[in-house]
Amino acid sequence: RKEVEQDPGPFNVPEGATVAFNCTYSNSASQSFFWYRQDCRKEPKLLMSVYSSGNEDGRFTAQLNRASQYISLLIRDSKLSDSATYLCVVNPLQGAQKLVFGQGTRLTINP
Amino acid sequence: NAGVTQTPKFRILKIGQSMTLQCAQDMNHNYMYWYRQDPGMGLKLIYYSVGAGITDKGEVPNGYNVSRSTTEDFPLRLELAAPSQTSVYFCAGSDRNTGELFFGEGSRLTVL
């Protein structure tokens, strides 16, 4: 089993739709979790950290389910500019900062 | 404030050649990383460093070497280039408090 697994997609959704991705991780002791966004042929950039209580940033909501070992990302009222690859990132060890990346979920928002 | 700077952005190598990918950061990050990303895949950790003089292997270190003589610089060396090393290479620094990774723009390497 991979340490971090994501559905690679692609997800094609119409503008204005709500879309959700899940990401599962294998190490139950994992300490911190992130969603990164990567545009085509660009470097990844932090979208949001994922906290135990869940967190929201505008149209984006991230949640953590430790019991089932997955994190989720919800995008509401999707925009054309949301088209990108979304990378799930997990830090399996506290303080070590050896982050493990999922392969990414490709999202295309259609007009 | 340039952030994380990688050079070169593009390079074509012949099998067996060697080269160094340069990475410099001015964000005072102690932690630095080298990742490779193959098409349609996530990032895989090659090497990382938690401070000057300290380096350690990541998931896919074979065929690469690194050094960290200063906090700012973290070069990646390929000694005998192979076609399997064709990839996009990203250098990153990490904010110790938040864990956020700051990436360079990437170096696209092709080995023929």
Interface residues (C-beta under 8 A of the other chain):
Chain A: V4 Q6 P8 S32 F34 Y36 K42 E43 P44 K45 L46 S49 L87 V89 N91 Q97 K98 L99 V100 F101 G102 Q103 G104
Chain B: Y31 Y35 G40 M41 G42 L43 K44 L45 Y48 V50 G58 F90 S94 R96 T98 G99 E100 L101 F103 G104 E105 G106
